[in-house]
Amino acid sequence: MSRDLLARREREALCDLALVLGEDAPTLSGDWTAKELFAHLHLREHSLLGAPGLLIPQLSGLTDREMARIGRQDFTVLVERVRGRGFTPYVIPPVDKAVNTLEYFVHHEDLRRAQPGWVPRDLPPADESALWSAIRLFGRGLVRPAAVPVRIRRTDNGAEATLRGGADPAVLSGMPSEIVMFLYGRDQHRGLQFTGPDTHIERLRGAGLGL
């Protein structure tokens, strides 16, 4: 059953692509290489010592040291450890779905879209809907730095959701997959439209979104 989850399939696809491109491949995750991205993913799921620093700035030094330690592992071994998940809560499908749908979709695209000649994938409607459900929830926190009302709209079926309430919102329209990439602060997106007051659109586009 877990293999049917988008989070699980994106994890598998990310691992497969990483082994093809190699540890020095660029990503859209700041200046991280593929190996540094996988060190982050391994730390996030397996390190009781380093993971808290991902959320607590005062502990970032522990995270940096743990990332460096993990990064000394063989890349193929590291990728397969991320693929396997091990004995973590992420083996439980509801947990994997809630926590990893956006995480692994975005990082898979980080690796894909950092390569020359990338094109958007034609995702099945069910996968677009899974991303839509997730971004309706997590997008509320992602747009907070913009400090303006924000609505998102699917261009495939017209569904809408409010991420930040208020009058005269900036409206971001597109496929859920592309909306996700924008809200996670990635510039490599396609087919998005922005409507609403110019000042609100400018605040949304210039807010430095993402994690």
SEKESE-215431 format. One record per residue: x, y, z of N, C-alpha, C in turn; residue in one letter. Coordinates in steps of 0.02 Angstrom, whole numbers, plus 50000, padded with zeros to 5 digits. Atoms other than C-alpha are relative to their C-alpha. Layout:
SEKESE-215431
XYZXYZXYZa;...
END
This chain:
SEKESE-215431
500414993950000500005000050000500435006350000m;499604993949995501385012450046500325001849934s;499704998550064502135010749873499535003949955r;500484996250039500525018449804499995007350020d;500004993149978500815034349903500465004249956l;499584995550038501475049149806500665001250035l;499384998949963502735052249945500494994349989a;499565005750009503435034749925500274999849928r;499785000250069503495035549735500505005649984r;499534994450011504355052549738500674998550033e;499385002149968505635045749861500404995349955r;499685004950044506005031149745500295003449938e;499774996750061506125042349592500595004650013a;499434995749981507275054749681500634995850008l;499415004349989508435040649734500264997349934c;499785002550065508465033249559500375005349960d;499704994650039508855050049479500685001950030l;499374998249968510215053849607500564995249980a;499495004950018511135037849565500215000949927l;499824998750071511075042349380500445006349994v;499664993550008511665060449402500655000450040l;499394999949959512955057449539499985005150056g;500024996249938513385065549703500145007449991e;499834993050011514025081949629499485003849959d;500524996750040512435085749531499715006050038a;500294994349966511725103049568499264998850017p;500715000249982510025105449649499745007150006t;500294993449987508825119849678499975001550075l;500004999049927509055117949867500625004250019s;499444995649986510185132949888500604997949959g;499405002150036511965128149844500174992750013d;499875007049987511785110049896500114996049937w;499945005250051512415096249785499524994450017t;500435005749986511465080049771500204996550065a;499785003449938512525072549910499795003950061k;500214995949943512165087050027499254999650010e;500725000849994510315085449989499844993450034l;500145006549969510355067050035500254999750072f;499794999649930511345070750192499455003450042a;500554996749966509935082550241499414995350010h;500565004649995508605069550205500134994450050l;499835005249952509525056250303499985002750071h;500014996949934509785067950450499295001150024l;500704998449982507955073150448499634993950027r;500395005949982507345055350465500344995450050e;499645005049961508705046350561500415002850058h;499544997349950509685058350672499635003550057s;500294996849941509025061950846500435005950022l;499554994749979510545072950873499945006249956l;499974994350045510495083850717499345002749978g;500644997850028508675084650664499695005950036a;500314994249968508095096950799500255006749975p;499734993750025509235110150725499695002349936g;500374997850060508175110250567499445004750018l;500564995849977506825118850670500215005150053l;499794995649945507785126950814500685003149982i;499374996850023509095139650755500574999350050p;499475000449950510055138550919500384993349998q;499695006650006510435120250879500294998749931l;499775001050068511005123250701500724997449996s;499325002550000512805119750747500034992550003g;500055007349996512355101950795499804997249932l;500235002350066511455100150629500565000249949t;499444999450048512955106450530500524994650011d;499505005249986514135094450617499744993149980r;500295006450018512955079850591499954999249925e;500015000150073512725084450408500694998349972m;499325001350023514605084350386500194992750012a;499855007049985514745067350470499644995449950r;500385004250046513365059850363500295000649929i;499754998850067514125067650207500644996349984g;499405003950013515695057150229499844992949978r;500195006750022514715041450188500044999449924q;500045001350071514795033450018499325002149973d;500624997250026513485041649908499484994649986f;500495005350015512685025449848499704997250064t;500265002549936512535019150026499515005050030v;500434994849973511785035750080499335000249964l;500625000050038510505035549940499564994050019v;500405005949984509965017849981499745000250071e;500274999249932509785022150165499405004650000r;500584995650006508625036350119499424996349966v;500525003850034507675024950001499654995250048r;500285005249957507435011750135499605002550059g;500334996849942506865023450275500184996750066r;499825003349938507345010250405499434999850050g;500515000549947506445009150572499845007050025f;500204993249983505675026450576499245000549993t;500724999250008503895033050588499785000749927p;500184998950070503975036250400499814993549964y;500235006250030503645017850366499244999350007v;500725000349989501855020950426499675004349946i;500264996250057500865026250271499675006750018p;500304993449985499805039950355500515005350020p;499474995449981501365047750429500405002149938v;499634998650062502305046450264499615004949957d;500424995650041500855054650173499985007050028k;500084993449969500645068850297500655004049999a;499374996549989502485073050319500435000549936v;499525000650054503325068150156499735001349930n;500264998950067502155071550010500335006049967t;499694994050028502805089149983500764999650004l;499275000449991504555085650050500334996449942e;499665003950052504975072349923499815002249929y;500164997250065504025079949778500465005949985f;499604994050011504945096449799500744998249989v;499295001750007506655088449822500134995949936h;499925003350065506395076949672500035005249945h;499994994650050505985092449570500625004350007e;499384996249991507475101449648500574997049959d;499475003450038508605088449569499845000149925l;500205000050070507625087249405500115006949968r;500044993450031507435105949376500665003850003r;499334997050001509245110049414500414997749940a;499645002750057509745100349259499795003649936q;500174996650063509815108049084499434996549963p;500525002750043508275105748975499424996850037g;500565003049963507055101049113499345002549972w;500684998250018505205101149073499544997550055v;500475002449949503705099549190499764993049984p;500295006650010503065082049216499245000649990r;500725000550008501305077449161499744995150053d;500195004449944500705070749329499284997749993l;500695002349999499135060149347499565004650042p;500444995749960497615069649413500004998350074p;500005001949929497675059749575500615002850036a;499404997249970499455065649607499945007550008d;500114992849994499005083649570499535001550059e;500474999049945497565081949693500334998850068s;499645001249938498715074749826500425006150018a;499604993949988499865089849806499555005850020l;500474994649983498365101549811499774999450073w;500225001049931497745094049974500555002050049s;499454998449954499465095850052500165007450001a;499814992950001499815113549994499455004450028i;500534996249967498115119650052500125000650074r;499844999949929498705115350227500665003550014l;499334997449985500575118950226500135006749968f;499904993550032500435133850109499845005950044g;500184994549955499695144250249500625002750035r;499384997749969501375144750335500505002749949g;499514997950051502355146650174499895007149977l;500134993250026501485162950122500045005350055v;500004995249945501635171050293500495005849989r;499534994350010503195181250246499745005449953p;500254995050047502215189950107499555005150035a;500424995649959501015197350237499455003449959a;500574997650039499625199650107499514994249991v;500485005350013498015190150072500204996049938p;499805004350055498345175249958499484994549989v;500415005750019497215163149865500364996249945r;499735004250054497725148649754499424996949961i;500535002750043496725141949607500304994849953r;499795005250047496905125849509499745001749930r;500234998550068496855128649322499714993949965t;500295005950032496335110749285499274999050017d;500715001049981494685110849381499695006150034n;500274993849972494475128549451499945000250075g;500055000049926494575123649635500455005650028a;499644994649968495155137649750500084998750074e;499895000449927495845139149926500325006550024a;499714994149969496285153650040500584997950044t;499425001449958498025152950114500095005450053l;499984994549952497945169950198499425004549985r;500614996350012496305178950219500105007549997g;499994992750004495915197150185499715002349934g;500304997150060495225208850055500515000549943a;499594999150061495895209749876500624995650001d;499415004449997497025194449882500394999849935p;499615002150057498435190449766499784992849985a;500245006650019497795175349669500524996749956v;499505003950036499045162349610499644994149967l;500365005150038498345151049473500504995649962s;499575004650037499135135549398499844992950020g;500065006949978499305116949415500284999450071m;499755000649931499545111449597500754998950005p;499285001449998501285104849560500425006349991s;499624993850012501865121749494499885005050057e;500134995749941501015131149637500444998050058i;499575002549946501965120149759500715002649990v;499314997950011503635124349678500085007450014m;499954992849987503285143049684499975001450075f;500084998749929502715142649865500584997550041l;499395002249967504285133249912500615004149978y;499474995350015505295147449841500434998449941g;499615001850059505885139549679499805004449942r;500134995850058506045150749526499854995949938d;500095004350059505985136049405499294997050002q;500705002350004504105134549376499725002349934h;500304998550066502975135349225499255000950007r;500724999550008501225141149181499615003250056g;500354996749945500815151449335499755006949978l;500284993550013499705166849327499875003550067q;500104996049940499585180849456499495005449985f;500504994850007498045191749472499865003050068t;500144996349939497475204449600500365006550001g;499654993549996498165221049661500754999349988p;499295000450017499895224449593500454999950062d;499584999749940500585228649765500014993250036t;500035006549967499985211949835500394994749960h;499625004850042500695202249688500755001150009i;499294998549992502365211149707500254997550068e;499795002449934502415207049893500064992450000r;499985007350002502015188749858500614997549961l;499465002350042503295187049720500695001750028r;499364997849973504655196049817500124998250072g;499985001349929504385188449987500544995150021a;499505005049980505765175449981499694994050033g;500375005749973504585160950008500454993850003l;499665006450000505145143450048500294998350067g;499705002649938505985132950181500734998549989l;
END
